[in-house]
């Protein structure tokens, strides 16, 4: 479910459930968290690249588990909805930069994975959408903090309340991604950037990144707590139970957004 390649100080992690457009199962979430955590202490890793197996980057959490035993708890649990990761994070933050190479649709939880990366590069085939409102769920991985930080509150509200997709060039114009490249050039471009970062003084890189993170956390941390409280209230309410009973309809609505 997660392909791992390590070469020249660059760790490339590829979400690999293409038949479900790389939807996040509990096992995939755990594998992703484990690999990212291990990279933090690995002297042979300076930069992480996160991408997906075509045709999608990530369709979000696998909605089939909503109707399964354990429901939302089966998606990793924890305050932030991701095991031991802190509120507002899909994984425990590490001291090394993570480049998101968005190869296709990044939807809802998949958009949150992208937003948790330090730098985003998009293929011309990339599309982005927040469909939480369409499928009747709440974000738990920091979307309501990171999305407006990237694109502004007005455009973030537009994305979240409408559930509409935006293409790669629209994402670039609003600051969601830093670059759009031809699809076949996505991983080579991400790798060249990763090697540029890896060629620098790594103490300086981690110190600079840590400074950016601390500045960002002055705003992100309290916002993430608000999001976590909102999500917890939602999970405890009738809406979440109703969706769990009608998981098939939720799945069909979510899949419809990818076609």
Buried (B, 14 or more C-beta within 10 A) or exposed (E): BBEEEBEEBBBBBBBBBEEBBBBBBBEBBBBBBEBBBEBBEBEEBBBBBBBBBBEBBBBBBBBBBBBEEEBBEBBBBBBBBBBEBBBBBBBBBBBBBBBBBBBBBBBBBBBBBBBBBBBBBBBBBBBBBBBBBBBBBBBBBBBBBBBBBBBEEEBBBBBBEEBBBBBBEBBBBBEBBBBBBEBEEBBEBBBEBBBEBBEEEBEEBBEEBEEEBEEEBEEBBEBBBEBBEBBBEBBEEEEBEEBBEEBEEBBEBBBEBBE
